[in-house]
Structures are given as C-alpha cells and as structure tokens.
Amino acid sequence: MDLQVKLSEIPTGSSAIICHVSGDADKVRHLMDLGFTSGADVRPLFSAAAGSPVAYSIRGSVQALRRADSDRIFVHPSSTKGGAA
C-alpha cells in the first residue's frame, strides 16, 4: 500500500520521506529551494503555541513552515519514531 499523508499530519518527533510537493509552480519551487524535495528525510521538531508554524529538520537545516505550506507536501511516514527513515 502506498500511504501518503500531508506533512502537517506527521507528529512531532516522527520522521517521513517526501514524495512530492503540490501547488503552483512558484510555491513548489520555493519549497524545493528550502530542501523539501522528493526523497528527502524530514522530521517535525516543534511547533508554535498555536500550532503553526512548525519547525522541520530537513537536509541538515531547520525550516519553519506555515500549515498552508506543509499541507502542500506529501510524505510517506516512517515506521520508526525519532529516527531517520
């Protein structure tokens, strides 16, 4: 089964592998420039008190995304919590 969920649905401390980014070309390019590309391992680190933005560990850096942006990124959840996939 090919389970894909939105990045915003991944719990803090878990990890996932990016499948694809959706949206208009400018938004997709912006997210890809930040490192959110197919095959990359991503892990939510922490969120603001209101739940958005969320800080993500991606390709050796930390990037904060609003929920609207993390809803554009589709991932395969990792089976291990807190580790690299």
C-alpha positions in Angstrom: 0.0 0.0 0.0 1.3 3.4 -1.0 0.4 5.5 2.1 0.9 9.3 1.6 -0.2 11.9 4.1 0.4 15.6 4.3 3.5 16.7 6.1 1.3 18.7 8.6 -0.2 15.3 9.8 3.2 13.9 10.9 3.6 14.1 14.7 6.5 15.9 16.3 9.5 13.7 16.7 8.5 11.3 13.9 10.1 11.2 10.5 9.0 10.8 7.0 10.2 10.7 3.4 9.0 13.4 1.0 7.0 12.0 -2.0 6.1 15.2 -3.8 5.1 18.9 -3.4 1.9 20.2 -4.9 0.7 23.7 -5.8 1.5 26.4 -8.3 5.0 26.4 -9.9 6.3 29.4 -7.8 5.2 27.8 -4.5 6.6 24.4 -5.4 10.0 26.0 -6.4 10.2 27.9 -3.2 9.6 24.8 -1.1 12.1 22.8 -3.1 14.6 25.6 -2.7 14.2 25.2 1.0 15.1 21.5 0.7 11.6 19.9 0.5 12.4 17.6 -2.4 11.3 14.1 -3.3 13.3 11.5 -1.3 14.4 13.9 1.5 14.0 12.8 5.1 12.0 15.3 7.1 11.2 15.5 10.9 8.9 17.9 12.7 10.8 19.3 15.7 8.4 21.6 17.4 5.5 24.0 16.8 4.4 27.4 17.9 1.8 27.5 20.7 -1.0 28.0 18.2 0.2 25.0 16.2 1.6 27.0 13.2 4.3 27.4 12.1 6.1 24.1 12.7 10.0 23.8 12.6 11.2 20.9 10.5 14.6 19.3 10.3 15.4 18.8 6.6 18.7 18.2 4.8 20.8 19.4 7.8 18.9 22.6 8.4 15.8 23.7 10.3 13.0 25.3 8.3 9.7 26.7 9.7 6.6 26.3 7.6 3.0 27.5 8.0 0.3 24.9 7.9 -0.8 26.0 4.5 2.7 25.2 3.1 3.1 21.9 4.9 -0.3 20.8 3.6 1.3 21.0 0.1 4.0 18.5 0.9 3.1 14.8 0.7 5.2 12.2 2.6 5.5 8.5 3.4 5.5 8.3 7.2 8.5 6.4 8.7 7.8 3.3 10.8 10.4 4.5 13.4 9.8 7.3 15.8 12.6 9.9 16.2 15.0 8.2 13.8 16.0 8.7 10.2 14.0 6.7 7.7 
